Amino acid sequence: MKSHLTPCRTVMAICIASLMQGTHAADEAPVTTITVTGQAARIRNALDVQQADDSIVSVVHADAIGALPDTNAAEALQRVPGVSVERDQGEGRYIRVRGLGPDLNSVTINGGLIPSPESDRRAVMLDVIPSALIRSLEVKKTLTPDQDANSIGGTVEVKTVSAFDYPGRFSSFEAEASHDQHTGQTSPKIATTFADRYLDGKLGLAAGLSLEKRKFGSANIETGGNWDFDDDKVLLEEFENRNYLITRERLGMAFNLDYKAVAGQRYYARTLLSRYSDTEERQAHVIEFDEAQDAGELGEAESTRELKSRKETQKILSLTLGTEQQLGPWQLKLAGGISRASETTPDHIAGAAFEGSDSFADVGFHNGEQPTLVGPASLYDAQAYGLKEVELAHTQFKDRERHLRLDLARNLQVGQADIRLKFGGKASHREKTGDEDIWLFEDLDDAGQNESQLQLSHYSDGAADWKLGRFGPRIDASKIDSLLGKLDRTAYADEEGSRVNDFSLTERIRAAYLQAQFETGDWRWLAGVRYEGTRLKADGTGLENGSFIASHTARKYHHWLPALHARHDLDRHTSLRMALTHSVVRPTFGQMAPGFVIDGDEASFGNPDLKPLESRNLDLGLEQRLVTAGTLSAYVFHKRMDNFIYGTDLAGTGRWTDFDEASSFANGGRASVRGVELNYVQSFAQGWLLSANATFSDSIASISRYDADLGRMVARDVPLPSQSDRTANLTLGYESGPVSLRLATNYKSAYLLEVSDVLDARRDLYVASQTQYDFSASYKLGKAMMLSFEALNLGNEPYYAYMGQRRHNAQFETYGRTYKLGLKYTLN
C-alpha cells in the first residue's frame, strides 16, 4: 500500500524533540486545548475558542459560514483540516473526519445526540440542518471522559443561536434565488433570525426560521461494477443511463430560551425542528448484453425502461432542557433531552419496468469510463416496450433517543497543586424501528390489460431531456398511478418483502466517568476514565424456505475507556499537545438487522451478534498562534481499531457450510489509520485572507472469507472504506470596506467505496479524486443591507466511481454549476 507519511514522521520528530527540551510554559490558558479553526471572518475569536476547549476540536463560526458558499452544515465543515464531505446529487450530506466514514462519527445538537432518519445508518445527514440557524459547528476529534465515546472519527456539535450571542436586540432577514445550470430551474430561499432579552436582561429569547425549495437534477451513466473478467479482457455485462429530476424542500426552525436569574444560575431550553423532503423522479434505460462485450463490439442485448418516483420526507426534532448551578464550591450541570428522527415515503413507485418485446441486434458501447450506447433506432421506440411489473411501496422508519445527564465539578487544593475534579453519569435509551409494505404488480394481462394497453407508448409523455446524449421515451408517473388505481392492491401484496424488512432495535447505554485536571511543573494534564455499558435487543422476522420465523437477539457488553490529555507551552504563542484516548462505535442498524432470507442454498441476513468497533487513539502536535490574526499547526494521529466490520459471504463456514451464498457482515481483525494534519490561517493587514490545510493519511484493514476452491479461509488487506489518502483546502479571501470576496478549493483523493468480493480485489469499487471550486462575493449597501453572489462547482466536477481500474465505470454522474444571488437585511 502506498504511503504518504513522510510529513507525518517529520512532525513527530519535531514533537519528540520539543518534549525532551522541557521548555518552561508561560501561557495561563486552560489545560489540554487543541483546536483547528475554519475560515472565520473573525479569526481571533476562533482562536480564543480553541484555547478554552479540553479536546482536539475543529471550529466553524456563523460568520465563517456566511462568508463562504456553504449551503448547509456539511458543506460548512468541509473547509477545516481533516474533514471531507460526501455528496449526494452534488450537495454535501455527510462528513468524514480524518478519513473515517460517516457512520464512525456522531452528531449532537445543543448537547443532545441526534438519531438518524435513514433506515440502516447511524450517520446523520447534515444537509437537513440549514446553515442560517447555526451559531457554531465544532468537530471534536478526541474525547475527554465526560464526552460520549460513540465516535472514532469525530463528534459534530451543532450549536444553534442564543440571545446572549448578541449585545442586544438582533434581527435579520435574507432572501436568495439559486439557478441550477443542469435543469435551468431557479429556486427560492428565505431565512430570518430574531433575538432579544427581557426581564432586565435576564431572559433571552432567540428564534430562527429557514425555508428553501430547490429544483435541480443530474445525468448518470453506471454499470454498478457489472464487468466480467475473461482471460486478458474485461467485458461489460450491462449498464444503464439514468436521468434525475429532484425537488428538495428544507424547513428549519429553532427556538431557544436562556434565563439567568442570579450570578451562578442558568436555565435553558433548546429546540430544533428540521423537515426535509426530497421529491425524486429517476428515469433509467438498462442495457443487458446477451453475452458480455468489449467496447466497440456489437451483439444482441435486452433493453428495459425503468421508473422510480417518490417523495421522501425526513424530520428531526430535538428538545434539550438544562440548568447550570453554582452550589458552594460545586458546579452542577443537569441536562435532559428528547430527539426524534423519522423517514417516511408514502405510497410510491419503487420500480416500474417496461421490457423490450424482443432482443435488439447490433447493440454495443464505446468508452469504458462513460459507456456510450450504440444501437438501432428501435431502442428508442416506445412501441417496442411492454410493461413487465410495477413495485409499489410504503415505508416508515423512526429513530428515537432520550437521555439524562449529570455533571459535578469543583476545584481542590492538594498541597501545592490545583486540581479540578469532575465526575458524572449519563443514561440514554434509543429505539430504531422500521415498517415497510410492498405490492408487486405483475402479469397484468391476467387483470384485463391487453398487450397494446401495456405498451410504453401509452405511459410516455415524450423524450427525456438527458444532458449526456439521447435517452428516449420518458415514463409518466401519473399514468402509472392511474393504472394502479384501477387494480385491487390486496391481490398483489408482497408478504415476504413486507415482513422481512420490518424490525425493532433497542439500545440502552449507561455511562459514568471520573476525570481530573491538574498541573505538574510546566505541564498541564487531564486524566480520567469512562465506563459505558450497553444492552441491545433486536427483533424482526426471517423467511426460511417459505416459512416465516421470528428473530430475537438480546446482548449486553461493557467498555472501560481511559483518556490522557497533556499540554506544554513552549512560549507565549506555541504549544505542544498530546492526547491518548479510547472510543467505541456500535454497528450500524443495517449491519445488525434481525431479518433474514434463506432460500435453498442461498441466504442473506444481518448480524445482531456483531461486536462493537473499538479504537485506541494517539494525537500529538504543535500549534503556534501568529502575532497577527492567524495560526500555524501540525498534528499527527494514529488510530488502532479492533473488530472492524465489513460485508462478506459466509458460505462454507459454520452453519453455512453447505451454502453457495450467505451474504452478511462480519468482524475482521485489526484496522488502523495514521496521518498528519497541516493547517495555516493568516489575515493580512491589506485585507487579504489566506487559509490552507492538508491531511495526509494511510489506513489498512484485514478482511477474510472462505475460499471453496482452496478449502480454507483467505485474507487480504484493504484501505478503510471512505478513507482518502489526501484531503486539502485552499481559500483566498479579500475584505476591504463594503467588499468581501472568497475563492475556495476543496480536494479529496480517491477512496475505497465498497469491497464487492473479498476474494477478488479486481472487483473493489473506488471513487475517483474530486476537486471543487466555489466562489462567493458580498457587497454592503449600507449598515443594514448586504448583497451576495455565489457560484458553486465552477469546474462542473463529476462524481466518478470505478471497479478496480479507472477505465472500468461503476458510476459517472454530472450536476452542472449553481449560481445564487441574495439580499440580507440586519438590525443590531
N, C-alpha and C positions, 0 to 999 in steps of 0.2 A: 504494500500500500504506500502510495506516495506521501511523503511527509512535508509539512510546511512549517516546521517548528524551530528553524534557526533563530528567528527573533525571540521565540519563547525561551530558549536556552540562554540567550544574551541577557534578557531581562532578569532571569532567575539568578544569573551570576552577579548582576548588579545588586540585587536584593540581598543575597547572602553576604556580599562584601559589606553592605551597609549594616547588617546585623552584627557583624564582627567588630565594627567600629565603635558601637555603643555611644553614638553622639548624644549629647545632652539635649533634651527636649525643652522648647521654650513656649510652645503654644498651649493654652489652657482650654482648648476645645474639648467637647465630650469624647469619651472613650470609644474606640472601635468604629469610627466613622469611615465608610468607603462609599463614595458616590461618584457616578459618572453622569454629567448633565447632558441634556439635549440642547438643541439650538434655541436658546431662550433669548428673547429680546432684552431681558434683564439678567445678564449673566451673573452679576454679583449676587443677586437674590438666590439664584440657583445654587451657587457655591456656598452660600450661607446655610441652605437647607442640607447640603451634603455634610456639613460639619456637625449637624445636630442629630444624625441618624446613627443607630448602633449596628447596622448591617451594610453590606455592599448593595447599593441601590442606585438605579438609573432614574433620573427625574426629568419630566417634561411638564412645564407650567402652562397655564392657559394662554399667556401672551405668546409663547413659542408656537402653540397650536394655531393661534390666529395668524402668525406671521408666515407660516409655511402652508403649501397647498395640500392640507391633510383633511380629508372628509370626515373621518371617524377616528375612534380611539386606536385602532390597529395601525392606521397609517401615521398617526402622530408618534407612535412608538418606534417606527422603523428607522428614525434618524439617530438613535442612541447606540453606543457601542455594544456589540454582542447580540443585538436584536435584529431579526429579519422578519419579513411579513410573508404569509401565504395568502394568495389572492384567489378570489372566486369571481369569474367573469370580469376580471380586471380590477376589482375592488379589493382593498386589503380586508382580510377577515380574521385570520388567526396570526399569532406571533410565535416565533421560535426564539428561545433565549440560549445563546452560546451553542447553537446548533441542535438543541434538543427539541423534539416535536411538541406541538401544542398540547397534547394530552399529558405531557410531563410538566405542564405549568398549571397554576391555579389563578383564579380571578376573584377579587373581593371588591365590593362597593361599600365605601364608608366603613370598612372593617368586617363586613359580613360576607361570607363565602357565597358566590353566585353559582347556582346549578346550571347545567347545560340544557337548552331546549332540544337538542338533537337526540335521536333515539339511542345511539350507541356510543356516545362520546362523553368524556369529562371536559374537554376543551370548550371554552365559552367563546362564541363568535363576537369579537369586539366591534364589528361593524353595526351591531344593534344599539350601540351607545353613541348618541350624537355628540360631536366634539363641542358644540355650543354649551352643553350643560356641565362640562368638566372644569374643575378648578385646577387639578393637577393629576398626573399619572406617575406612579412610581413602580419600578420593576426591582423587587428585592431579589438579588442574585445569591445571597447567602442568608441563612436562617439563624436567628438567635433563639434560645429555648422558649421564649414567650410567644413565638410565632408558630402557626400551624406548620407541620412538617410535610405537607402533602404536595411538595413541588421539588423537582430536581433542577429544572432549568431556571425558573424564577416564579415569584408571585407578583401578579399585577394588581396594584392597589389603585382603584379609581376613587378619587375624592371629588364630590360634587360641590357646587357653590355654597358659600355661607355668608351671612350678612356681616360677620366680623372680618371678612376678607377685604372689606371696603371701609374707607374712613367715615362714610355717612351714607345717605340715600344714593342708590345707584340704579339706573335703568338703561336698557339698551334694546334696540330693535334692528334686525338686519333682514334684508331680502336679497335673494340671489336667483339668478337664472343660469342653468347649465345647458350646454349644447353638445349632444353626442354626435360625433362625426360619422360613426358607423351607420346609425339609423336616420340621422338628420333630425332627430327629435330634440325639442327644447323643454326643459323641466324646471319647475319652481321649487324654492325652499325659503322658509321664513323661520326666524328664531327670535325669542325675546327673553330677557332676564330682568328681574327686579329684586332689589334688596334694600332693607331699611331696618332701623332699630326703634324700639318703643319702650315705654316704661322707664324713662330716664336712661335709655341706652342699655338696659339690662336684657331686654328681649330682642333677639334678632330673627328676622324672617327673610328667607331667600327663596325665590321660585324661578323656574326656568321652563320654557316650552320650545320645542323644536319640531317643525313639520317639513317633510321633504317627500316629493314624488318624482322619481327619476325613471325615464324611459330610455332604454338602451338595448344593445344586442351584441352578438358575436357570431363569427363564422368559424367552422370547425371541420377538420379532417382527422379521422382517427382510425387506427387499426386495433387498438386495445392490446397490442402485442401478439396479434394472430399471425405470426410468421412461422414457417416450417423450415427446419434445417435439413437440407438434402445434400449430402456429400459436401461439395465445395460451394454450394449455392444456398442462399437464404430466400425462400419463396413465400409469397404473400397468399394467405388463405382467404381473407376477407377484409373489407374496410368499409367505412361509411362516411358520408358527408352530412354535416349537421348545421342547421340554422336556428339560432336562438333569438327570440324576441322577449324582452323582460321588462316588467314594470315593478320597481321597488318603492315601497312607501314606508317611511320611518316616522314614528311619533314618539317623542321623548319628553317626559315631564319629571321635574324634580321639585320637591317642596321640603325645605329644611327649617327647623326651629332650633334656636340656641337660647338658653336662659342662664344668665349669670347673676344669681341673687346677691351674693356677697363674695368677697375675695375667698378663693379656695373652694368654691362650689360651682358646679356647672352641670346643667341638664341639657340633653339634646335629643332631637328626633330627626332622622334622615330617611327620606323616601325617594325612590326612583322607579318610574314606570317606563318601560320601553316596549313599543309594539312595532313589529317589523313584518311586513307582508311582501311576499315575492310571487308575482304572477308570471308564470313562465310557459311559453309555447316552444316546444322543440320538435322541429321537422327533421327527419332523418331519411337518407337514401342509402340502403345497405346493399352492398355487392358481395356475394359469396361465390367464389370460383369453384367449379366442379372439381378441378384439380389445381393445387397450389401453383402459382405462376410467378415468373420473374418479370421485372419491368421490361416493357417492350413486347412481350408475348401476347398473343390473342388466343382466347379459348371460350368455352361456354361458362355461363355463370347464372346464378339465381339473383333476382333483383326484388327488393322489398321496400315499400314506402311505409314509414312509421311516424306516429304522432304521440307525443306526451304533452298533456295540457293540465296544469294545476295551479291553484292558488294556495300557497303555504303561509301560515301566519304563526309567528313566534312572539311570545310575550315573556318579559322578565319583570317581576315585581319584587322590590327589596324594601324592607322596613327595618330600621335599626333604632333602638331606644337605649339610652345610656346616661350615666352620670359619672362625674369625677368629683371626689371629695377629699379635703384635707382634714384628717381626723387626728389631731395632735401631731405626733411625729410620722404618722402613717399616711400614705397616699392611696386612696381606694379608687379603683375603676371597675364599674359594673356595666355590662352591656348584654343585651339580648336582641335577637333578630329573627326574622322570618323572610325567606326568599323562595320565590316560586318561578319556575320556568316551564313553558309549555310550547309544543309544536303541534299545530292542528292543520291537517289537509283534508277538507271536506271532500265529498264525492268528486272524484277527478279521473281523468283518462290517464291511467298509469301506462297504458300502451295500446295503440290501435295499429294493426299491421295489415297492409294490403300487399299481397304477393303477386308477382308476375304470373300470368296464366301458363307460361312455359319458360324453359331456359332460353336465354338470349345468346346468340352466337357472336363471335368476333368482339369479345369484351376483354379489355386489358387496362393497364395503367402505365404511367411513367412517373419517375421521380419518387424514390423511396422515402424521402423526408416529408413530402407533401403529395401523396399519391393522387394523381390526376386521372380521372376516369376517361377511358377511350371506349366507344361502343356505338351501336346503331341508334338511329333516331327513335326507334320503338321503345328504348329505355325511358324516354321522356313522354310517352303517350299514356295519358290517364286511362284510356280504354283498355290498356294491356294489363291492368291490375285489378284484382278482386279482393274483397275483404275476407281475411282469414279469421281474425279474432280481435276482440276488444277486452282489455282488462280494466275494470272499474275498481277503485279502491277508496277507502276512507280510513285515515289514520289519525291517532292522537297519542302523544307522548307527554308525560308530566314528570317533572323533577322538583321535589320539594325539600327544603332544608330548614331546620330550626336549630338554634344554638343559644347557649347561655355561657357567659364568660366572666370570671372574677380575677382581678389582679390586685395585689397588695405590694407596696414598696415603702422602704424607709432608709434613711441614711444612718449609719452607725460609725462610731469612733472606736476602733480596736487598737490600743497602743497609739502609735503614730500614724496608723493607716485609716484613711477614709474609705468606707465600704458602702456601696448602695446595694441593699439586698432586695430581691424581688421574687415573689412566688405567686402561684395561682393555678387555675384549672379551667377547663372548658368541656362542656358536654354538647354534642351535636347529634342530630338524627336526620338522616337523608333517605328519601324513598323515591325510586325511579320506577315508573310504570309505563307500559306500552299496550295499546289496543289497536288492532288492525282488522279491517273487514275487506274481503276481496270477492269480486264477482268476475267470472271468466265467461265471456260471451263468445261461443264458437259454434260451428255447424249451423249457421243462421239460415241456411236454405231449408232446414227442417222446421224453422219458425215462420215459414211462409214467404221468405225473401228469395226471389229467383235470382239467377246469375246476373242478369242485366241490372237489377236493382242494387247489387252489391259491387258494381264497378266503381272504381275510384272517380270516374268522371262525374258521378252523382254526389260526391262528397268533397270535390275540389272547387276552389274559387279562383283559379288562375295559377300562375307560376310563382314560386317563392323567390324573393329578392335576396340572392346569395352573393356575397361580395367576393367569393373565390372562384366564380365561374358559373356555368349553367347548372341549375339544380333540378328543375322540372316542377311538376304539379305540387301545390300546397294543399294539405288536408285541412278542411274547415272543421274545427272542433264543435261548433254549434250544430252542424249537420250530424255529427256522430252522436251528440247528446240527444238530438231529436229522434234518432233511430232507437237508442236505448230506452227512451221514454215510452216507446210503444211495446216494450217487452217486459215480461214478468221476471224481475231480477232474482226472485227467490229460486227460480228454476236453474239459475246459473251460479249459485253460491259456491265459492271455493272454500270448503270447510278446512282442508289441510292448511292452506296458506293463512287463513284467518286465525286458526287456533295456535299454530306453532309459533307465530310471531308475537303472541301476547305474552307478557312477562311482568313480574314484580320483583324488584331488588331493593332490599332494605339494608342500610349501613348505619351502625351506631358506633360512635367514636367517643371515648372518654380519655381526657388528657390532663396531665398535671406537670408542673415544671418548677425548677428552682434555679436561680441564677444570681450571680454577684458581680459587681463592677468594682474594681479597686486599682490602686497604683502601687508599683514597686520600683523605686528609683526613677529612671527615665521612661518606664513603660507603663502603659495603661492596658488593663486586661478586662475581659468579660468572659466568665466561665460558668457553665451550668449544664443541666441535663433535662431532657423532656421525656415523658412517658406517654405513649399512645396505645390504647387497647381498642381493638376493632371486633365487632360482631357483625357477621354478614348472613343474610337469608336471601335465597334465590328460589323463586317459584315460577314454573312455566309448564308447558305441555310438549311432549315429544310424540313423534309418529314413527312406529316401528312396524314395517311390513303391513301397513294398512290399519294398524290399531293405535289408538291414542293412549298415551301413558303419562300420568302426572309426574312432573320432575320437581324435586325439592332438595335443596342443599343448605346446610347450616354450618358455619365455620366461625372460629374466633382465633385471633393471633395478637401478639404483643410486640412492642418495639421500645427499646431504650435508646435515646438519641442524644449523646453528649455533644457539646459545642465549646469551642475556644476561639475567641477573637482577641487580637492584640494590635496596639498602635504605638509606634515610636516616632516622635517628631524629631527630624534631623536638624531643622531650623524653623524659623517662624512660618515659612511657606512650604516646606517639604515634609511629607510624612511617609513612613514605611508602614504598611498594613498587612495583616495576616488573618486568615480565618480557616479553622478546621471544623467542619460541620458534618452532620449526618441527616439524611432525609429519606422519606419513603413515599412511594406513589402506588396506589391501588390499581389493579387492572381496570381497563375501560369496561363500560357496561356491555358493549358489543362482544368483547372478549369473554365476559362471564355469562353471556346469555344462556338461560337454562333450557331453551328449546332445542330440539334435535330432530333430524330426519334420517331414518335408517331404511334403505330400500335395497334388499338383497345384499350384495357385497359392496355397496356404496353408502357412505354416511357423511353428514355434515352436522356440526354441533359447536356450541360454545363450551367454555370450560370454567365452571364456577370454582374449581379447586385450584386455580392458578395462585401462585404466591405473589405477594406484592414485590414491586421493584424497589430495591434498597440501594442507597448510594452513599459513599464516603467522599467528601469534597474538600479540596485544598485550594485556597486562594492566597496569592501573595503578590504585592505590587507596591509601586511608588506613585505618589501624586504630588504635583507641585502647583501651587496657586501662583499665577503670574502677577507681577506688580500692577499692571493694568488689568482690566476685566478679562480674565481668561484662565485656562487650566491646561496642564500637560500631565498625562498619566500613562502608566503602563502596568498591566496586571497579567499574571499567569494563573492558570487554573487547571486543575486535574480532578476528574470525577471517575470513580471506580464503582461500577454497578454490579449487583448480583440479581439473579432471577430475571434477566432480560426476557421480554415476551415477544414472540413472533408467530406468524401464521405458518402452518406446516401441514403435512399429510402424515397421519399416524398409522397408516396402513402397514401391516406387517409387524406391529408391536402390540403387546398387552392383549386386551380383549379384541383388538382389531387385526389380529394375526392373519386371519383368512380373508381380509377385505382387500379389494383392489384400490379403494379410495376411502380415506377417512379425514376429511378436511376440518381442522380445528386450530387451536392455539396451544402453545407450549412454553414452558420456562426454559430459557437457554442457560448457559453458564455465565461467564462474566463478560461485561462490556465496559468500555472506558472511552472517555473523551478528554482531550487535553488541548490547551491552546494559549494564545496571548491576545490581549486587547490593548490597542493603542488609541489614544484619544488626544486631540488638540483643539482647543477652542480659544479664539482671540478676537477681541473687539478693539479696533484701531481708532485712534483719535480722529482720523479723517472721515469717519463714518462707515468704514468698511468692516465687514464681519467675515471671518473665516472659521469654518468648523470642519474638521476631518477626523474620521475614525476608521479603524480597520480591525477585524478579528481574524486571526489565523488559527485553525483548529484541525484536529485529526481524531478520528474515532475508529473503534473496532469492536465487533461483537461476534460471538461464536454461535452458529446455528447448526442443527443436525437433523437427519431423518433416516429412516431405514431404507436401504437400497436392496430391493429384492434380487437384483442380478448378482450382487456381491454377497448377499446373505448376512449383512452386518450394517451397523449404523455408520453413516458417513457424515463428517463435519467439515465446515468451511467457515472462513471469516468474511464478514461484510462490514461496510460502514453502518453507523446508526441511521435508520430512516430519517429523512428530513434534515440531515446534518450537512450543511455546506462547508467546505474547507475554508472558504474565504468569503467574508462579507465586508462591505465598505460603504461609507457615506462621505460625500463632499458637498458642502453648502457654501456658496459665496453670497454675501449679502451687502447691501448698501443702505444706509439711512442718513438722510440729510434734510432738515426742515420737514416739509409735508410728504416727502417721497420715501418709500420703503420698497426695496427690491430683494428677491431671493431666487437663486437658481440652485436647485438641489438635484443631486445624483445619488441613486441607490443601486448597489450591485450585490448580487449573491451568485456564487459559483454553483456548478451542477451538484445535485444530491440524489441519493437513492430514494425512490418513491415507494417501491414495493418489491419484495422477493417473490417472484412468481413460481419458482421451482427451486427448492432447497438444493436439489442435486444438479442443477444446471444453471450456472452463473450467466450464461448467454441470454437467459430469459428475464433477468432482473430489469426492472423498469426504472429509468432515471429521468430527472427533469433537468433540462439544459440550463446553463447560466442565463441570468437575466440582468439587464441594466435599464433602469427607468430614469428619465429626465423630466423634472417638473419645474414650473416657473410660477412665481406669484409676484404681484406688484400692488401697491396701495398708495393712495394719494388723499391727504387730509384736506377736505374742502373748507374746514373751519375747525373750531374747537370741538364740535359735537358730531361732525359728519365726516365719513370716510368712504371713498370709492375704491373697490378692489377688483382685480382681474387675476385669473388663474388659468394656466394651460397645463394639463396633465397628460402624461405619457407622450411627450413630444416626439420621441423616436418610434412611436407605434410598435413598441416591443411586444412580440407574441409570447404565448405560453407554448413551450415545446417539450414533450416527453418522448423518450425513445426506449427501445428494447436492446440492451446490450451495447450496441454501437449507434452512433448518431444517425447513420443513414437508414435505420430501421424505425420508422414512425410508430409511436404509440398514440400520440395526440398532438395536433397542431391547432392552435386557436388564436385568432386575432380580434382585437377590440376597437381599434381606432383611437383617436385623440378626444379629449373632453375639454371644453372651454367654459369658464364661469365668469360671470360679471355680477358684482354685488354692491350693495349700498348699506352702510351701517351707521346708525344714529345712537349716540351715547350721551347720557346726562349723569354727571357726578355731583 
